[in-house]
């Protein structure tokens, strides 16, 4: 037997307005390859609050949604993120290396606007 749940999808920008949020310091993203789509729906929120984003980064999950690490990196940079840290090691995350490798990438990163 398989249990199926239905979840309503909302843009973060709409949710922030509906909840009348006055601050937002950190966003945790673990949405199985939908990170680029999420960012598209969070632009106003990011512009307003400039939150730290902690995100799962999985090359396989991104590829399953027709995206890749480069497309996620490009949207992060477009929204002002310029410092990236691997949360498991505490070291700078090297997007150039992740983009150019043929190896599977599976980690979590913290993204900061400088």
Phi and psi in degrees as a GROMACS rama.xvg file:
@    title "Ramachandran Plot"
@    xaxis  label "Phi"
@    yaxis  label "Psi"
@TYPE xy
-113.642  126.673  UNK-2
-88.9559  133.128  UNK-3
-118.626  133.053  UNK-4
-116.599  145.977  UNK-5
-109.574  128.494  UNK-6
-119.056  137.23  UNK-7
-77.9882  136.054  UNK-8
-103.957  127.724  UNK-9
-130.683  148.049  UNK-10
-72.2719  141.143  UNK-11
-59.8018  -39.7812  UNK-12
-57.2423  -41.2582  UNK-13
-68.9577  -41.5759  UNK-14
-63.0137  -42.805  UNK-15
-61.5144  -41.9456  UNK-16
-66.7398  -47.1208  UNK-17
-62.1302  -34.2112  UNK-18
-88.5964  -5.91772  UNK-19
54.9167  44.6097  UNK-20
-66.0292  140.527  UNK-21
-109.637  -10.2987  UNK-22
-154.662  152.73  UNK-23
-156.383  109.553  UNK-24
-95.3351  -31.2246  UNK-25
-147.471  143.568  UNK-26
-125.293  129.107  UNK-27
-105.256  124.063  UNK-28
-117.099  123.454  UNK-29
-147.56  79.3745  UNK-30
-127.848  32.8624  UNK-31
50.843  49.667  UNK-32
96.8051  -4.13588  UNK-33
-94.3495  18.2012  UNK-34
-60.4455  -40.3315  UNK-35
-65.1261  -43.906  UNK-36
-62.8171  -40.6452  UNK-37
-58.2833  -48.1676  UNK-38
-60.3937  -36.3268  UNK-39
-60.1377  -32.1599  UNK-40
-94.3594  10.1755  UNK-41
-124.625  9.27667  UNK-42
-57.2184  -49.8091  UNK-43
-63.7005  -39.4798  UNK-44
-64.148  -44.0006  UNK-45
-65.1115  -44.2604  UNK-46
-58.434  -39.6228  UNK-47
-77.299  -47.1038  UNK-48
-103.374  -19.0307  UNK-49
48.7471  52.7297  UNK-50
-73.4397  155.982  UNK-51
-69.0537  137.938  UNK-52
-112.827  126.111  UNK-53
-110.03  120.082  UNK-54
-134.125  140.615  UNK-55
-64.1312  142.916  UNK-56
-129.574  108.028  UNK-57
-130.191  113.885  UNK-58
-60.7265  -37.6337  UNK-59
-67.1397  -42.8332  UNK-60
-64.8566  -42.7201  UNK-61
-60.8644  -45.3154  UNK-62
-63.4083  -31.8338  UNK-63
-67.131  -17.5042  UNK-64
-108.634  15.497  UNK-65
76.3339  20.7791  UNK-66
-119.397  179.098  UNK-67
-150.283  177.657  UNK-68
-61.7859  -37.2188  UNK-69
-60.6977  -43.3794  UNK-70
-65.7325  -36.0277  UNK-71
-68.3848  -44.3384  UNK-72
-59.4194  -45.7751  UNK-73
-61.1616  -40.0143  UNK-74
-72.8305  -34.7525  UNK-75
-60.9187  -47.0912  UNK-76
-64.1858  -41.6283  UNK-77
-56.6549  -35.8128  UNK-78
-90.7938  7.71944  UNK-79
101.698  1.53457  UNK-80
-78.5301  133.383  UNK-81
-138.986  -5.84112  UNK-82
-124.932  128.484  UNK-83
-131.485  131.3  UNK-84
-127.658  133.961  UNK-85
-73.7867  117.024  UNK-86
-70.2013  -17.4484  UNK-87
-82.1141  -32.2827  UNK-88
-107.197  -21.4524  UNK-89
78.4653  3.56108  UNK-90
-96.6911  159.324  UNK-91
-55.8348  133.385  UNK-92
-86.4095  128.7  UNK-93
-95.8005  94.9534  UNK-94
-64.811  -37.1263  UNK-95
-57.4132  -44.5478  UNK-96
-65.8898  -42.7216  UNK-97
-64.5247  -37.1055  UNK-98
-70.1102  -36.8574  UNK-99
-87.9684  -12.3411  UNK-100
-82.1092  154.432  UNK-101
-97.0561  -3.34508  UNK-102
-74.1536  155.328  UNK-103
-72.4356  131.183  UNK-104
-103.326  127.869  UNK-105
-146.67  100.911  UNK-106
-157.653  -174.036  UNK-107
-125.709  138.634  UNK-108
-126.963  149.567  UNK-109
-105.344  133.224  UNK-110
-118.814  131.032  UNK-111
-125.455  141.676  UNK-112
-90.7245  127.742  UNK-113
